[in-house]
Amino acid sequence: MNALENFSTDCRRCPRLAGFLDEVRSGYPAYHARPVVPFGDENPRLLIVGLAPGMHGANRSGRPFTGDFAGILLYETLHRFGFASRPVSVAADDGLKLIGCRITNAVKCLPPQNKPEPAEIRECNGFLRDEIAALSPGTVILALGNIAHGAVLRACDAKLKDFSFGHAAVHALPGGRTLYDSYHCSRYNTQTKRLTAAMFEAVFARIQADLKQEN
């Protein structure tokens, strides 16, 4: 199954998001300013789900978590645990490769004020559903933040009330996959110490240990 068979960077299903991207593209002609394609391994052992592209990050570069503050801790940590070839992601053509890992978003388009509406999250969920359906049993999914957590559960036809979000929480999903939760690695969370590097690394250490047990 091709997880991206139904995905297109020309998608305009959400009028508010499509119109906003038109405005951004007009103001920043060099920006990607389109839906952002997931990045990484076609058959990952780890799927990381973020919220949505950042204005001057993925929306600019065309690659998830690339070129903005939120990507700093993420790519450093991925490299430290062997999931990335380099610790810094600066551009879509910088040669960085993910190893056994793919990064995607609950919403593939930049939303105004970085806040997608519930209907937009639901509309985009079919793409995430396809991605998760293509994962092998034993794959780990890491949700960065509560919105990503909810999007993963919706994509798996699981009920939110049965899987409460919490940093470092672990949930067994249908299909033999496991969902891990983490606070999002946003500038706000890291600067306020809601999420520290040690907290983030602890989640990855457990994921790495669990993946080794699967092998």
Biotite code that builds the C-alpha atoms (Angstrom):
import biotite.structure as struc

atoms = struc.array([
    struc.Atom([0.000, 0.000, 0.000], chain_id="A", res_id=1, res_name="MET", atom_name="CA", element="C"),
    struc.Atom([1.265, 3.493, -0.920], chain_id="A", res_id=2, res_name="ASN", atom_name="CA", element="C"),
    struc.Atom([0.638, 5.632, 2.146], chain_id="A", res_id=3, res_name="ALA", atom_name="CA", element="C"),
    struc.Atom([0.739, 8.852, 0.088], chain_id="A", res_id=4, res_name="LEU", atom_name="CA", element="C"),
    struc.Atom([-1.274, 7.649, -2.886], chain_id="A", res_id=5, res_name="GLU", atom_name="CA", element="C"),
    struc.Atom([-4.154, 10.021, -2.111], chain_id="A", res_id=6, res_name="ASN", atom_name="CA", element="C"),
    struc.Atom([-2.000, 12.949, -0.968], chain_id="A", res_id=7, res_name="PHE", atom_name="CA", element="C"),
    struc.Atom([-1.191, 15.928, -3.175], chain_id="A", res_id=8, res_name="SER", atom_name="CA", element="C"),
    struc.Atom([0.655, 19.185, -2.553], chain_id="A", res_id=9, res_name="THR", atom_name="CA", element="C"),
    struc.Atom([-2.114, 20.789, -4.631], chain_id="A", res_id=10, res_name="ASP", atom_name="CA", element="C"),
    struc.Atom([-4.778, 19.826, -2.067], chain_id="A", res_id=11, res_name="CYS", atom_name="CA", element="C"),
    struc.Atom([-7.318, 22.617, -1.423], chain_id="A", res_id=12, res_name="ARG", atom_name="CA", element="C"),
    struc.Atom([-9.931, 20.713, 0.583], chain_id="A", res_id=13, res_name="ARG", atom_name="CA", element="C"),
    struc.Atom([-9.918, 23.253, 3.408], chain_id="A", res_id=14, res_name="CYS", atom_name="CA", element="C"),
    struc.Atom([-10.914, 26.683, 2.038], chain_id="A", res_id=15, res_name="PRO", atom_name="CA", element="C"),
    struc.Atom([-9.541, 28.670, 4.986], chain_id="A", res_id=16, res_name="ARG", atom_name="CA", element="C"),
    struc.Atom([-6.147, 26.953, 4.808], chain_id="A", res_id=17, res_name="LEU", atom_name="CA", element="C"),
    struc.Atom([-5.955, 27.127, 1.014], chain_id="A", res_id=18, res_name="ALA", atom_name="CA", element="C"),
    struc.Atom([-6.751, 30.833, 1.064], chain_id="A", res_id=19, res_name="GLY", atom_name="CA", element="C"),
    struc.Atom([-4.224, 31.494, 3.802], chain_id="A", res_id=20, res_name="PHE", atom_name="CA", element="C"),
    struc.Atom([-1.498, 29.678, 1.854], chain_id="A", res_id=21, res_name="LEU", atom_name="CA", element="C"),
    struc.Atom([-2.329, 31.811, -1.197], chain_id="A", res_id=22, res_name="ASP", atom_name="CA", element="C"),
    struc.Atom([-1.739, 34.906, 0.931], chain_id="A", res_id=23, res_name="GLU", atom_name="CA", element="C"),
    struc.Atom([1.513, 33.543, 2.346], chain_id="A", res_id=24, res_name="VAL", atom_name="CA", element="C"),
    struc.Atom([2.779, 32.609, -1.115], chain_id="A", res_id=25, res_name="ARG", atom_name="CA", element="C"),
    struc.Atom([2.066, 36.130, -2.295], chain_id="A", res_id=26, res_name="SER", atom_name="CA", element="C"),
    struc.Atom([4.019, 37.639, 0.582], chain_id="A", res_id=27, res_name="GLY", atom_name="CA", element="C"),
    struc.Atom([6.814, 35.053, 0.515], chain_id="A", res_id=28, res_name="TYR", atom_name="CA", element="C"),
    struc.Atom([7.233, 33.899, -3.119], chain_id="A", res_id=29, res_name="PRO", atom_name="CA", element="C"),
    struc.Atom([10.260, 31.743, -2.269], chain_id="A", res_id=30, res_name="ALA", atom_name="CA", element="C"),
    struc.Atom([8.399, 29.753, 0.394], chain_id="A", res_id=31, res_name="TYR", atom_name="CA", element="C"),
    struc.Atom([7.021, 26.249, -0.233], chain_id="A", res_id=32, res_name="HIS", atom_name="CA", element="C"),
    struc.Atom([3.595, 27.459, 1.037], chain_id="A", res_id=33, res_name="ALA", atom_name="CA", element="C"),
    struc.Atom([1.745, 24.272, 0.077], chain_id="A", res_id=34, res_name="ARG", atom_name="CA", element="C"),
    struc.Atom([0.754, 21.079, 1.883], chain_id="A", res_id=35, res_name="PRO", atom_name="CA", element="C"),
    struc.Atom([3.937, 19.517, 3.274], chain_id="A", res_id=36, res_name="VAL", atom_name="CA", element="C"),
    struc.Atom([4.809, 15.942, 2.306], chain_id="A", res_id=37, res_name="VAL", atom_name="CA", element="C"),
    struc.Atom([5.832, 13.554, 5.122], chain_id="A", res_id=38, res_name="PRO", atom_name="CA", element="C"),
    struc.Atom([9.591, 13.024, 5.297], chain_id="A", res_id=39, res_name="PHE", atom_name="CA", element="C"),
    struc.Atom([11.608, 9.886, 5.905], chain_id="A", res_id=40, res_name="GLY", atom_name="CA", element="C"),
    struc.Atom([11.597, 6.111, 5.583], chain_id="A", res_id=41, res_name="ASP", atom_name="CA", element="C"),
    struc.Atom([8.867, 4.531, 3.455], chain_id="A", res_id=42, res_name="GLU", atom_name="CA", element="C"),
    struc.Atom([8.614, 1.643, 5.929], chain_id="A", res_id=43, res_name="ASN", atom_name="CA", element="C"),
    struc.Atom([9.468, 3.223, 9.269], chain_id="A", res_id=44, res_name="PRO", atom_name="CA", element="C"),
    struc.Atom([9.754, 1.573, 12.644], chain_id="A", res_id=45, res_name="ARG", atom_name="CA", element="C"),
    struc.Atom([8.925, 4.975, 14.157], chain_id="A", res_id=46, res_name="LEU", atom_name="CA", element="C"),
    struc.Atom([6.326, 7.440, 12.853], chain_id="A", res_id=47, res_name="LEU", atom_name="CA", element="C"),
    struc.Atom([6.435, 10.893, 14.455], chain_id="A", res_id=48, res_name="ILE", atom_name="CA", element="C"),
    struc.Atom([3.258, 12.960, 14.226], chain_id="A", res_id=49, res_name="VAL", atom_name="CA", element="C"),
    struc.Atom([3.427, 16.711, 14.779], chain_id="A", res_id=50, res_name="GLY", atom_name="CA", element="C"),
    struc.Atom([0.690, 19.330, 14.688], chain_id="A", res_id=51, res_name="LEU", atom_name="CA", element="C"),
    struc.Atom([1.127, 21.290, 11.442], chain_id="A", res_id=52, res_name="ALA", atom_name="CA", element="C"),
    struc.Atom([3.851, 23.033, 9.407], chain_id="A", res_id=53, res_name="PRO", atom_name="CA", element="C"),
    struc.Atom([5.351, 26.139, 11.003], chain_id="A", res_id=54, res_name="GLY", atom_name="CA", element="C"),
    struc.Atom([5.236, 29.450, 9.159], chain_id="A", res_id=55, res_name="MET", atom_name="CA", element="C"),
    struc.Atom([8.984, 29.865, 8.743], chain_id="A", res_id=56, res_name="HIS", atom_name="CA", element="C"),
    struc.Atom([9.845, 26.188, 9.163], chain_id="A", res_id=57, res_name="GLY", atom_name="CA", element="C"),
    struc.Atom([8.189, 23.456, 7.124], chain_id="A", res_id=58, res_name="ALA", atom_name="CA", element="C"),
    struc.Atom([5.971, 25.966, 5.346], chain_id="A", res_id=59, res_name="ASN", atom_name="CA", element="C"),
    struc.Atom([9.121, 27.691, 4.123], chain_id="A", res_id=60, res_name="ARG", atom_name="CA", element="C"),
    struc.Atom([11.377, 24.699, 3.531], chain_id="A", res_id=61, res_name="SER", atom_name="CA", element="C"),
    struc.Atom([8.850, 22.076, 2.449], chain_id="A", res_id=62, res_name="GLY", atom_name="CA", element="C"),
    struc.Atom([10.121, 19.503, 4.967], chain_id="A", res_id=63, res_name="ARG", atom_name="CA", element="C"),
    struc.Atom([8.586, 18.792, 8.400], chain_id="A", res_id=64, res_name="PRO", atom_name="CA", element="C"),
    struc.Atom([10.261, 20.539, 11.350], chain_id="A", res_id=65, res_name="PHE", atom_name="CA", element="C"),
    struc.Atom([12.959, 22.000, 9.109], chain_id="A", res_id=66, res_name="THR", atom_name="CA", element="C"),
    struc.Atom([14.210, 25.539, 9.479], chain_id="A", res_id=67, res_name="GLY", atom_name="CA", element="C"),
    struc.Atom([12.390, 26.531, 12.667], chain_id="A", res_id=68, res_name="ASP", atom_name="CA", element="C"),
    struc.Atom([12.939, 26.354, 16.421], chain_id="A", res_id=69, res_name="PHE", atom_name="CA", element="C"),
    struc.Atom([10.720, 23.307, 16.943], chain_id="A", res_id=70, res_name="ALA", atom_name="CA", element="C"),
    struc.Atom([13.007, 21.194, 14.765], chain_id="A", res_id=71, res_name="GLY", atom_name="CA", element="C"),
    struc.Atom([16.159, 21.906, 16.771], chain_id="A", res_id=72, res_name="ILE", atom_name="CA", element="C"),
    struc.Atom([15.469, 19.535, 19.662], chain_id="A", res_id=73, res_name="LEU", atom_name="CA", element="C"),
    struc.Atom([13.684, 17.011, 17.456], chain_id="A", res_id=74, res_name="LEU", atom_name="CA", element="C"),
    struc.Atom([16.522, 16.469, 14.976], chain_id="A", res_id=75, res_name="TYR", atom_name="CA", element="C"),
    struc.Atom([19.203, 16.590, 17.671], chain_id="A", res_id=76, res_name="GLU", atom_name="CA", element="C"),
    struc.Atom([17.355, 13.837, 19.513], chain_id="A", res_id=77, res_name="THR", atom_name="CA", element="C"),
    struc.Atom([16.691, 11.780, 16.381], chain_id="A", res_id=78, res_name="LEU", atom_name="CA", element="C"),
    struc.Atom([20.400, 11.877, 15.560], chain_id="A", res_id=79, res_name="HIS", atom_name="CA", element="C"),
    struc.Atom([21.395, 10.973, 19.114], chain_id="A", res_id=80, res_name="ARG", atom_name="CA", element="C"),
    struc.Atom([19.228, 7.854, 18.982], chain_id="A", res_id=81, res_name="PHE", atom_name="CA", element="C"),
    struc.Atom([20.257, 6.777, 15.493], chain_id="A", res_id=82, res_name="GLY", atom_name="CA", element="C"),
    struc.Atom([17.141, 7.865, 13.606], chain_id="A", res_id=83, res_name="PHE", atom_name="CA", element="C"),
    struc.Atom([18.784, 10.698, 11.621], chain_id="A", res_id=84, res_name="ALA", atom_name="CA", element="C"),
    struc.Atom([22.052, 10.987, 9.723], chain_id="A", res_id=85, res_name="SER", atom_name="CA", element="C"),
    struc.Atom([22.673, 14.532, 11.012], chain_id="A", res_id=86, res_name="ARG", atom_name="CA", element="C"),
    struc.Atom([21.686, 16.526, 14.117], chain_id="A", res_id=87, res_name="PRO", atom_name="CA", element="C"),
    struc.Atom([20.574, 19.646, 12.244], chain_id="A", res_id=88, res_name="VAL", atom_name="CA", element="C"),
    struc.Atom([17.907, 20.033, 9.540], chain_id="A", res_id=89, res_name="SER", atom_name="CA", element="C"),
    struc.Atom([18.171, 23.308, 7.637], chain_id="A", res_id=90, res_name="VAL", atom_name="CA", element="C"),
    struc.Atom([16.733, 22.696, 4.158], chain_id="A", res_id=91, res_name="ALA", atom_name="CA", element="C"),
    struc.Atom([14.912, 20.025, 2.179], chain_id="A", res_id=92, res_name="ALA", atom_name="CA", element="C"),
    struc.Atom([18.024, 19.484, 0.033], chain_id="A", res_id=93, res_name="ASP", atom_name="CA", element="C"),
    struc.Atom([20.644, 19.443, 2.806], chain_id="A", res_id=94, res_name="ASP", atom_name="CA", element="C"),
    struc.Atom([21.291, 15.703, 2.476], chain_id="A", res_id=95, res_name="GLY", atom_name="CA", element="C"),
    struc.Atom([19.902, 14.724, 5.877], chain_id="A", res_id=96, res_name="LEU", atom_name="CA", element="C"),
    struc.Atom([18.297, 11.280, 5.906], chain_id="A", res_id=97, res_name="LYS", atom_name="CA", element="C"),
    struc.Atom([16.041, 9.629, 8.432], chain_id="A", res_id=98, res_name="LEU", atom_name="CA", element="C"),
    struc.Atom([16.785, 6.036, 9.394], chain_id="A", res_id=99, res_name="ILE", atom_name="CA", element="C"),
    struc.Atom([13.831, 3.804, 10.202], chain_id="A", res_id=100, res_name="GLY", atom_name="CA", element="C"),
    struc.Atom([11.787, 6.905, 10.932], chain_id="A", res_id=101, res_name="CYS", atom_name="CA", element="C"),
    struc.Atom([9.258, 9.168, 9.206], chain_id="A", res_id=102, res_name="ARG", atom_name="CA", element="C"),
    struc.Atom([7.901, 12.554, 10.279], chain_id="A", res_id=103, res_name="ILE", atom_name="CA", element="C"),
    struc.Atom([4.412, 13.721, 9.371], chain_id="A", res_id=104, res_name="THR", atom_name="CA", element="C"),
    struc.Atom([1.803, 16.149, 10.689], chain_id="A", res_id=105, res_name="ASN", atom_name="CA", element="C"),
    struc.Atom([-1.807, 15.872, 11.795], chain_id="A", res_id=106, res_name="ALA", atom_name="CA", element="C"),
    struc.Atom([-2.546, 18.808, 9.460], chain_id="A", res_id=107, res_name="VAL", atom_name="CA", element="C"),
    struc.Atom([-0.422, 19.086, 6.336], chain_id="A", res_id=108, res_name="LYS", atom_name="CA", element="C"),
    struc.Atom([-0.999, 22.836, 5.714], chain_id="A", res_id=109, res_name="CYS", atom_name="CA", element="C"),
    struc.Atom([0.098, 25.885, 7.675], chain_id="A", res_id=110, res_name="LEU", atom_name="CA", element="C"),
    struc.Atom([-2.886, 27.175, 9.710], chain_id="A", res_id=111, res_name="PRO", atom_name="CA", element="C"),
    struc.Atom([-3.327, 30.828, 10.725], chain_id="A", res_id=112, res_name="PRO", atom_name="CA", element="C"),
    struc.Atom([-1.828, 31.470, 14.189], chain_id="A", res_id=113, res_name="GLN", atom_name="CA", element="C"),
    struc.Atom([-0.684, 27.837, 14.085], chain_id="A", res_id=114, res_name="ASN", atom_name="CA", element="C"),
    struc.Atom([-4.203, 26.784, 15.151], chain_id="A", res_id=115, res_name="LYS", atom_name="CA", element="C"),
    struc.Atom([-6.079, 24.422, 12.835], chain_id="A", res_id=116, res_name="PRO", atom_name="CA", element="C"),
    struc.Atom([-9.838, 24.254, 13.282], chain_id="A", res_id=117, res_name="GLU", atom_name="CA", element="C"),
    struc.Atom([-11.461, 20.942, 14.309], chain_id="A", res_id=118, res_name="PRO", atom_name="CA", element="C"),
    struc.Atom([-13.041, 20.514, 10.871], chain_id="A", res_id=119, res_name="ALA", atom_name="CA", element="C"),
    struc.Atom([-9.621, 20.954, 9.226], chain_id="A", res_id=120, res_name="GLU", atom_name="CA", element="C"),
    struc.Atom([-8.063, 18.347, 11.493], chain_id="A", res_id=121, res_name="ILE", atom_name="CA", element="C"),
    struc.Atom([-10.860, 15.943, 10.571], chain_id="A", res_id=122, res_name="ARG", atom_name="CA", element="C"),
    struc.Atom([-10.566, 16.710, 6.838], chain_id="A", res_id=123, res_name="GLU", atom_name="CA", element="C"),
    struc.Atom([-6.831, 16.016, 6.850], chain_id="A", res_id=124, res_name="CYS", atom_name="CA", element="C"),
    struc.Atom([-7.160, 12.881, 8.949], chain_id="A", res_id=125, res_name="ASN", atom_name="CA", element="C"),
    struc.Atom([-7.651, 10.620, 5.942], chain_id="A", res_id=126, res_name="GLY", atom_name="CA", element="C"),
    struc.Atom([-4.046, 11.164, 4.914], chain_id="A", res_id=127, res_name="PHE", atom_name="CA", element="C"),
    struc.Atom([-2.821, 10.190, 8.389], chain_id="A", res_id=128, res_name="LEU", atom_name="CA", element="C"),
    struc.Atom([-5.163, 7.198, 8.326], chain_id="A", res_id=129, res_name="ARG", atom_name="CA", element="C"),
    struc.Atom([-3.511, 5.995, 5.098], chain_id="A", res_id=130, res_name="ASP", atom_name="CA", element="C"),
    struc.Atom([-0.052, 6.465, 6.605], chain_id="A", res_id=131, res_name="GLU", atom_name="CA", element="C"),
    struc.Atom([-0.866, 4.509, 9.738], chain_id="A", res_id=132, res_name="ILE", atom_name="CA", element="C"),
    struc.Atom([-2.693, 1.745, 7.850], chain_id="A", res_id=133, res_name="ALA", atom_name="CA", element="C"),
    struc.Atom([0.488, 1.154, 5.841], chain_id="A", res_id=134, res_name="ALA", atom_name="CA", element="C"),
    struc.Atom([2.633, 0.675, 8.959], chain_id="A", res_id=135, res_name="LEU", atom_name="CA", element="C"),
    struc.Atom([3.782, -2.790, 9.922], chain_id="A", res_id=136, res_name="SER", atom_name="CA", element="C"),
    struc.Atom([2.641, -4.346, 13.218], chain_id="A", res_id=137, res_name="PRO", atom_name="CA", element="C"),
    struc.Atom([5.127, -3.410, 15.926], chain_id="A", res_id=138, res_name="GLY", atom_name="CA", element="C"),
    struc.Atom([5.642, 0.106, 14.584], chain_id="A", res_id=139, res_name="THR", atom_name="CA", element="C"),
    struc.Atom([5.814, 2.859, 17.174], chain_id="A", res_id=140, res_name="VAL", atom_name="CA", element="C"),
    struc.Atom([3.943, 6.146, 16.719], chain_id="A", res_id=141, res_name="ILE", atom_name="CA", element="C"),
    struc.Atom([5.064, 9.213, 18.660], chain_id="A", res_id=142, res_name="LEU", atom_name="CA", element="C"),
    struc.Atom([2.473, 11.999, 18.994], chain_id="A", res_id=143, res_name="ALA", atom_name="CA", element="C"),
    struc.Atom([3.897, 15.437, 19.701], chain_id="A", res_id=144, res_name="LEU", atom_name="CA", element="C"),
    struc.Atom([1.154, 17.176, 21.633], chain_id="A", res_id=145, res_name="GLY", atom_name="CA", element="C"),
    struc.Atom([-2.500, 16.581, 22.358], chain_id="A", res_id=146, res_name="ASN", atom_name="CA", element="C"),
    struc.Atom([-3.826, 17.460, 18.886], chain_id="A", res_id=147, res_name="ILE", atom_name="CA", element="C"),
    struc.Atom([-1.488, 14.973, 17.244], chain_id="A", res_id=148, res_name="ALA", atom_name="CA", element="C"),
    struc.Atom([-2.474, 12.411, 19.887], chain_id="A", res_id=149, res_name="HIS", atom_name="CA", element="C"),
    struc.Atom([-6.152, 12.874, 19.047], chain_id="A", res_id=150, res_name="GLY", atom_name="CA", element="C"),
    struc.Atom([-5.486, 12.744, 15.308], chain_id="A", res_id=151, res_name="ALA", atom_name="CA", element="C"),
    struc.Atom([-3.683, 9.414, 15.655], chain_id="A", res_id=152, res_name="VAL", atom_name="CA", element="C"),
    struc.Atom([-6.554, 7.947, 17.658], chain_id="A", res_id=153, res_name="LEU", atom_name="CA", element="C"),
    struc.Atom([-9.112, 9.160, 15.103], chain_id="A", res_id=154, res_name="ARG", atom_name="CA", element="C"),
    struc.Atom([-7.027, 7.638, 12.303], chain_id="A", res_id=155, res_name="ALA", atom_name="CA", element="C"),
    struc.Atom([-7.052, 4.329, 14.173], chain_id="A", res_id=156, res_name="CYS", atom_name="CA", element="C"),
    struc.Atom([-10.794, 4.448, 14.968], chain_id="A", res_id=157, res_name="ASP", atom_name="CA", element="C"),
    struc.Atom([-9.921, 4.539, 18.668], chain_id="A", res_id=158, res_name="ALA", atom_name="CA", element="C"),
    struc.Atom([-11.872, 6.524, 21.286], chain_id="A", res_id=159, res_name="LYS", atom_name="CA", element="C"),
    struc.Atom([-10.202, 9.505, 22.920], chain_id="A", res_id=160, res_name="LEU", atom_name="CA", element="C"),
    struc.Atom([-11.738, 8.687, 26.305], chain_id="A", res_id=161, res_name="LYS", atom_name="CA", element="C"),
    struc.Atom([-9.896, 5.358, 26.343], chain_id="A", res_id=162, res_name="ASP", atom_name="CA", element="C"),
    struc.Atom([-6.453, 6.878, 25.678], chain_id="A", res_id=163, res_name="PHE", atom_name="CA", element="C"),
    struc.Atom([-5.696, 9.975, 27.733], chain_id="A", res_id=164, res_name="SER", atom_name="CA", element="C"),
    struc.Atom([-2.843, 12.211, 26.598], chain_id="A", res_id=165, res_name="PHE", atom_name="CA", element="C"),
    struc.Atom([0.067, 12.657, 28.953], chain_id="A", res_id=166, res_name="GLY", atom_name="CA", element="C"),
    struc.Atom([3.773, 13.243, 28.514], chain_id="A", res_id=167, res_name="HIS", atom_name="CA", element="C"),
    struc.Atom([5.583, 9.887, 28.337], chain_id="A", res_id=168, res_name="ALA", atom_name="CA", element="C"),
    struc.Atom([2.278, 7.991, 28.306], chain_id="A", res_id=169, res_name="ALA", atom_name="CA", element="C"),
    struc.Atom([2.237, 4.747, 26.308], chain_id="A", res_id=170, res_name="VAL", atom_name="CA", element="C"),
    struc.Atom([-0.838, 3.194, 24.683], chain_id="A", res_id=171, res_name="HIS", atom_name="CA", element="C"),
    struc.Atom([-1.402, -0.113, 22.887], chain_id="A", res_id=172, res_name="ALA", atom_name="CA", element="C"),
    struc.Atom([-3.246, 0.601, 19.633], chain_id="A", res_id=173, res_name="LEU", atom_name="CA", element="C"),
    struc.Atom([-5.280, -1.697, 17.401], chain_id="A", res_id=174, res_name="PRO", atom_name="CA", element="C"),
    struc.Atom([-3.192, -3.444, 14.778], chain_id="A", res_id=175, res_name="GLY", atom_name="CA", element="C"),
    struc.Atom([-0.254, -4.240, 17.042], chain_id="A", res_id=176, res_name="GLY", atom_name="CA", element="C"),
    struc.Atom([1.152, -0.709, 17.081], chain_id="A", res_id=177, res_name="ARG", atom_name="CA", element="C"),
    struc.Atom([2.114, 1.421, 20.082], chain_id="A", res_id=178, res_name="THR", atom_name="CA", element="C"),
    struc.Atom([1.414, 5.111, 20.651], chain_id="A", res_id=179, res_name="LEU", atom_name="CA", element="C"),
    struc.Atom([3.781, 7.220, 22.727], chain_id="A", res_id=180, res_name="TYR", atom_name="CA", element="C"),
    struc.Atom([2.942, 10.750, 23.824], chain_id="A", res_id=181, res_name="ASP", atom_name="CA", element="C"),
    struc.Atom([5.239, 13.715, 24.330], chain_id="A", res_id=182, res_name="SER", atom_name="CA", element="C"),
    struc.Atom([4.760, 17.388, 24.835], chain_id="A", res_id=183, res_name="TYR", atom_name="CA", element="C"),
    struc.Atom([5.423, 19.184, 21.558], chain_id="A", res_id=184, res_name="HIS", atom_name="CA", element="C"),
    struc.Atom([8.999, 20.384, 21.073], chain_id="A", res_id=185, res_name="CYS", atom_name="CA", element="C"),
    struc.Atom([7.828, 23.949, 20.412], chain_id="A", res_id=186, res_name="SER", atom_name="CA", element="C"),
    struc.Atom([9.746, 27.055, 21.365], chain_id="A", res_id=187, res_name="ARG", atom_name="CA", element="C"),
    struc.Atom([7.205, 27.819, 24.106], chain_id="A", res_id=188, res_name="TYR", atom_name="CA", element="C"),
    struc.Atom([7.415, 24.363, 25.687], chain_id="A", res_id=189, res_name="ASN", atom_name="CA", element="C"),
    struc.Atom([11.191, 24.174, 25.621], chain_id="A", res_id=190, res_name="THR", atom_name="CA", element="C"),
    struc.Atom([11.818, 27.729, 26.791], chain_id="A", res_id=191, res_name="GLN", atom_name="CA", element="C"),
    struc.Atom([9.361, 27.396, 29.675], chain_id="A", res_id=192, res_name="THR", atom_name="CA", element="C"),
    struc.Atom([10.910, 24.016, 30.562], chain_id="A", res_id=193, res_name="LYS", atom_name="CA", element="C"),
    struc.Atom([7.584, 22.272, 30.215], chain_id="A", res_id=194, res_name="ARG", atom_name="CA", element="C"),
    struc.Atom([9.623, 20.005, 27.950], chain_id="A", res_id=195, res_name="LEU", atom_name="CA", element="C"),
    struc.Atom([13.339, 19.621, 28.633], chain_id="A", res_id=196, res_name="THR", atom_name="CA", element="C"),
    struc.Atom([15.886, 17.801, 26.509], chain_id="A", res_id=197, res_name="ALA", atom_name="CA", element="C"),
    struc.Atom([16.180, 15.164, 29.249], chain_id="A", res_id=198, res_name="ALA", atom_name="CA", element="C"),
    struc.Atom([12.394, 14.585, 29.243], chain_id="A", res_id=199, res_name="MET", atom_name="CA", element="C"),
    struc.Atom([12.346, 14.257, 25.463], chain_id="A", res_id=200, res_name="PHE", atom_name="CA", element="C"),
    struc.Atom([15.336, 11.916, 25.423], chain_id="A", res_id=201, res_name="GLU", atom_name="CA", element="C"),
    struc.Atom([13.718, 9.719, 28.062], chain_id="A", res_id=202, res_name="ALA", atom_name="CA", element="C"),
    struc.Atom([10.760, 9.124, 25.731], chain_id="A", res_id=203, res_name="VAL", atom_name="CA", element="C"),
    struc.Atom([13.111, 8.222, 22.871], chain_id="A", res_id=204, res_name="PHE", atom_name="CA", element="C"),
    struc.Atom([15.165, 5.941, 25.108], chain_id="A", res_id=205, res_name="ALA", atom_name="CA", element="C"),
    struc.Atom([12.043, 3.949, 25.931], chain_id="A", res_id=206, res_name="ARG", atom_name="CA", element="C"),
    struc.Atom([10.990, 3.860, 22.277], chain_id="A", res_id=207, res_name="ILE", atom_name="CA", element="C"),
    struc.Atom([14.435, 2.635, 21.262], chain_id="A", res_id=208, res_name="GLN", atom_name="CA", element="C"),
    struc.Atom([14.377, -0.070, 23.949], chain_id="A", res_id=209, res_name="ALA", atom_name="CA", element="C"),
    struc.Atom([10.920, -1.228, 22.888], chain_id="A", res_id=210, res_name="ASP", atom_name="CA", element="C"),
    struc.Atom([11.908, -1.366, 19.212], chain_id="A", res_id=211, res_name="LEU", atom_name="CA", element="C"),
    struc.Atom([14.958, -3.461, 20.096], chain_id="A", res_id=212, res_name="LYS", atom_name="CA", element="C"),
    struc.Atom([12.713, -5.891, 21.962], chain_id="A", res_id=213, res_name="GLN", atom_name="CA", element="C"),
    struc.Atom([10.541, -6.209, 18.835], chain_id="A", res_id=214, res_name="GLU", atom_name="CA", element="C"),
    struc.Atom([13.618, -7.242, 16.865], chain_id="A", res_id=215, res_name="ASN", atom_name="CA", element="C"),
])
